[in-house]
Amino acid sequence: MAAGWAVCFDSPFTWTKQVASNYGGTRNAMVIHWPDGIKAKGEIRSQWHHVIDVVPTILEAAELPEPRIVNGTPQRPIEGGSMVYSFDEPQSPSRHQIQYFEMFGNRGIYFDG
């Protein structure tokens, strides 16, 4: 599609999804539903997390260890952190303090807000 339409469809965000440090259309809310593990109902959490935090969250919630070897191939350590701490502590500070972004040569860094 033409760049003008891309900008239009991304409104009210700026820079479409091309400038990593701007969050243009890439910052999204997340819903987690786990009746047996989360006591709160309909509450909002404002801690900052990244997509790399999803797998560590699932592993911790399921009480599973991080895989070290998969089908005979050694795995690199998972770089994210679990979000489980926020499930019952809505006011706790974010534990994910720093995150590097890169998209099409555009780079950015999130640091403590």
N, C-alpha and C positions, 0 to 999 in steps of 0.2 A: 504494500500500500504506500501511497505517497506520504512523505514526512509530515505534511500538514495535517493529514487525517490521523496519523499516529499521535501527534501532539493533542489533537482534539479529543481522541478517545481516552487519553490518559488524564484528562482534566479531572480534578483540580491540581493534580500533581505536575511537577515540572520536569523537563528533560526526558520524558518518556522513560524507558528502562535502560537508557544508554549510559547514563552517568551514575556509576555505582555509589558514589558518596552522597548522592542527592535523594535516595529512596524513591525516585519518581516511579510510582506504581509498584515498587517491589516490597514495600513495607506492608505487611498484612497481619490481620488478627488471626488467632488460632483458637479453636474450640476443642477442649478435651472433655470427654464424657467417660467417667469411670465410677459408677455408683458404689462399687464395693471398696474403692480406694480414696475417693474424694468426698469428704463430709459436706462441704459447702455446696450450695445450689444456686446457680444464677449469679455468682459473683464474678467480678472482673479483677484480673491481675495485671499489673503494669510493669512487671519486671521485663527487662530487655533480653530477648533470646534470638537465636539464629537457627536456621534449618539444621545445622550440624548438631543441635541439641536434642533433636527428636529421637535418634537411636539410643543415646545414653539414657534418655528418660524411659523409653520402653524397656530397656535392659534392667534398669533399677526397679521399675514397677513390677516387672515379671520375676525379679530376683534371679536374674541370669548373669553369668560372668561375661565380660567382654571377650569375644572370640579371639584366640591367639593364632589359630591355624584353621583355615577353611579349605576342605578338599586337598589337604597336603600343602597348601600355600600359606606361608607365614603372613600375618596381617600387620599392618602398621597400626599404632595406637589410634583410637578414635579421638578426634580433636575437640569434640563438643563436651558439654557438661549437662547433667540431668536437671530437669525442671521440677522434679518431684518435691524439692524443698518448698516450693511456692504453693503447693496444693492446699496445705493446711495453715500456711503463714502468709496471708495476702499482703501484709505490709513489709515483709522481709525485703532487704535490699537485693538488687540484682547481683548474681554471682558471675554472670558473663560480662566482664568489664571491658574487653577489647576484642575487636573483630576486624579483620582485613577484608576488603572487597576488591574485586577486579572484574571488569566487564569490557570487552573489546578495547583493551588498553587503558581504559579509564580506571583509576585506582582511588580508593578511599579507605579510611580507617575510622571505626567507631571506638571511642574511648570514654567510658564512664559518663555516658549521656551526651 
